């Protein structure tokens, strides 16, 4: 009887975990593995996040680095730029809400569902993922260098400056938003 209760509790916990791990998120910047904010996706205090696959945007978008803090932005300008490379994660509700805080959604970035192409074994598959876009951006941002793949330590020399090292009174939003 006790063994059945333990199995039942574990099964219910597993079903609850599956039920809450319902969001796929495409990350293209500082949240990727080996990048400065990846710890957000691995911190258990932020919820659960699991790497699924590398992927690329089905549509082309401009991926730029902007502000004096060298922040990567995916500009919502479909058809411009590149098929951006990144990573797909499956996250729970708690992690998605923490990512919304990091990305200041919907005030700064806007989270939208988009098509991401992933390779599984010998075939490609399109998955619907949440993607954080910069909308209502300053048009001159389209003239900045555009990247297919982001790395803070890339040859561009524009190393990302983490929030903890920035001036907390500096509002850099007007540098990129209309």
C-alpha positions as CSV (number, residue, x, y, z in Angstrom):
1,X,0.0,0.0,0.0
2,X,2.8,2.5,0.9
3,X,4.6,1.7,-2.3
4,X,1.5,2.5,-4.4
5,X,1.1,5.8,-2.6
6,X,4.7,6.8,-3.3
7,X,4.3,5.8,-7.0
8,X,1.0,7.8,-7.1
9,X,2.6,10.9,-5.6
10,X,5.6,10.7,-8.0
11,X,3.2,10.2,-11.0
12,X,1.2,13.3,-9.9
13,X,4.3,15.3,-9.5
14,X,5.5,14.3,-12.9
15,X,2.1,15.1,-14.5
16,X,2.1,18.5,-12.8
17,X,5.7,19.2,-14.1
18,X,4.7,18.3,-17.6
19,X,1.6,20.5,-17.4
20,X,3.6,23.6,-16.3
21,X,6.5,23.1,-18.8
22,X,4.4,24.3,-21.7
23,X,6.2,27.3,-23.1
24,X,8.9,27.2,-25.7
25,X,11.2,30.3,-25.8
26,X,13.7,31.2,-28.5
27,X,16.7,33.1,-27.1
28,X,19.2,34.8,-29.4
29,X,21.3,37.0,-27.2
30,X,22.6,37.1,-23.6
31,X,20.4,34.2,-22.5
32,X,22.2,31.7,-24.7
33,X,24.7,29.2,-23.3
34,X,28.1,30.7,-22.5
35,X,26.5,34.2,-22.5
36,X,26.3,36.7,-19.6
37,X,22.6,36.2,-18.7
38,X,22.3,32.4,-19.2
39,X,22.3,32.0,-15.4
40,X,18.6,33.2,-15.5
41,X,17.6,30.0,-17.4
42,X,19.5,27.7,-15.0
43,X,18.6,29.3,-11.7
44,X,16.1,27.0,-9.9
45,X,14.7,30.1,-8.0
46,X,13.5,31.3,-11.4
47,X,11.6,28.1,-12.2
48,X,12.4,25.4,-14.7
49,X,14.2,25.8,-18.0
50,X,15.4,23.0,-20.3
51,X,17.5,23.3,-23.4
52,X,15.7,21.7,-26.4
53,X,17.6,22.5,-29.5
54,X,19.5,25.1,-31.5
55,X,17.3,26.9,-34.0
56,X,17.0,29.8,-36.5
57,X,14.1,32.2,-37.1
58,X,12.0,31.2,-40.1
59,X,11.7,34.8,-41.1
60,X,14.7,37.2,-41.4
61,X,15.1,39.8,-38.7
62,X,17.7,42.5,-37.9
63,X,19.7,41.4,-34.9
64,X,21.7,44.5,-33.7
65,X,23.8,45.6,-30.7
66,X,22.8,48.9,-29.3
67,X,23.1,51.4,-26.4
68,X,26.3,52.1,-24.5
69,X,25.6,48.8,-22.7
70,X,25.9,46.8,-25.9
71,X,22.5,45.1,-25.6
72,X,21.5,42.7,-28.4
73,X,18.1,43.6,-29.9
74,X,16.0,41.6,-32.3
75,X,14.1,44.4,-34.2
76,X,10.6,43.5,-35.3
77,X,11.2,44.2,-39.0
78,X,10.3,40.9,-40.7
79,X,12.2,40.3,-44.0
80,X,15.2,42.5,-43.0
81,X,18.4,41.1,-41.7
82,X,19.2,37.4,-41.3
83,X,17.7,34.1,-40.3
84,X,18.9,34.6,-36.7
85,X,20.5,31.7,-34.9
86,X,19.7,31.0,-31.3
87,X,18.5,28.3,-28.8
88,X,15.1,26.9,-27.9
89,X,14.2,26.3,-24.3
90,X,11.2,24.8,-22.7
91,X,10.2,26.7,-19.6
92,X,7.5,26.7,-17.0
93,X,5.2,29.6,-16.0
94,X,7.5,30.8,-13.3
95,X,10.5,31.0,-15.6
96,X,8.5,32.7,-18.3
97,X,7.4,35.4,-15.8
98,X,11.1,35.9,-14.7
99,X,12.2,36.3,-18.3
100,X,9.4,38.8,-18.7
101,X,10.9,40.8,-15.8
102,X,14.5,40.5,-17.3
103,X,13.2,41.7,-20.7
104,X,10.8,44.3,-19.2
105,X,7.9,42.9,-21.2
106,X,5.7,44.6,-22.5
107,X,7.3,48.0,-21.7
108,X,10.6,47.5,-23.5
109,X,10.7,44.1,-25.4
110,X,7.4,42.6,-26.6
111,X,7.1,38.8,-26.4
112,X,5.4,37.2,-29.4
113,X,5.0,33.8,-30.9
114,X,7.1,33.2,-34.0
115,X,8.2,30.2,-36.1
116,X,11.6,28.8,-35.3
117,X,13.3,26.1,-37.4
118,X,15.1,23.4,-35.5
119,X,17.0,20.3,-36.7
120,X,16.0,17.0,-35.3
121,X,18.3,14.1,-36.4
122,X,17.9,14.2,-40.2
123,X,14.9,16.5,-40.6
124,X,13.9,20.1,-39.9
125,X,10.8,21.0,-37.8
126,X,9.1,24.3,-37.3
127,X,8.2,25.0,-33.7
128,X,6.2,27.9,-32.3
129,X,8.2,29.8,-29.7
130,X,8.0,33.0,-27.7
131,X,10.5,35.5,-28.9
132,X,11.4,38.9,-27.3
133,X,11.3,41.6,-30.0
134,X,12.0,45.3,-29.9
135,X,9.0,47.0,-31.5
136,X,8.5,50.7,-32.0
137,X,12.3,51.1,-32.4
138,X,14.1,54.1,-33.8
139,X,14.4,53.7,-37.6
140,X,18.1,54.5,-37.6
141,X,18.7,51.2,-35.8
142,X,18.2,49.5,-39.1
143,X,21.4,51.1,-40.4
144,X,23.5,49.4,-37.6
145,X,25.5,46.3,-38.3
146,X,23.2,43.3,-38.3
147,X,24.2,39.9,-37.1
148,X,23.2,36.3,-37.8
149,X,24.5,35.1,-34.5
150,X,25.2,37.0,-31.3
151,X,28.1,36.5,-28.9
152,X,29.1,39.1,-26.3
153,X,32.7,38.2,-26.9
154,X,32.4,38.4,-30.7
155,X,34.9,40.1,-33.0
156,X,32.6,43.2,-33.0
157,X,34.3,44.2,-29.7
158,X,30.9,45.2,-28.2
159,X,31.0,43.3,-24.9
160,X,27.6,43.3,-23.0
161,X,27.6,45.3,-19.8
162,X,25.6,43.5,-17.1
163,X,22.8,45.3,-15.3
164,X,24.7,45.2,-12.0
165,X,27.5,47.3,-13.5
166,X,25.2,50.0,-15.1
167,X,24.2,53.3,-13.7
168,X,20.7,52.6,-12.2
169,X,19.6,56.1,-12.9
170,X,20.4,55.9,-16.6
171,X,17.3,55.5,-18.8
172,X,18.7,54.2,-22.1
173,X,15.2,53.4,-23.6
174,X,15.1,56.6,-25.7
175,X,18.3,55.5,-27.4
176,X,16.4,52.7,-29.1
177,X,12.7,53.3,-28.7
178,X,10.6,55.9,-30.6
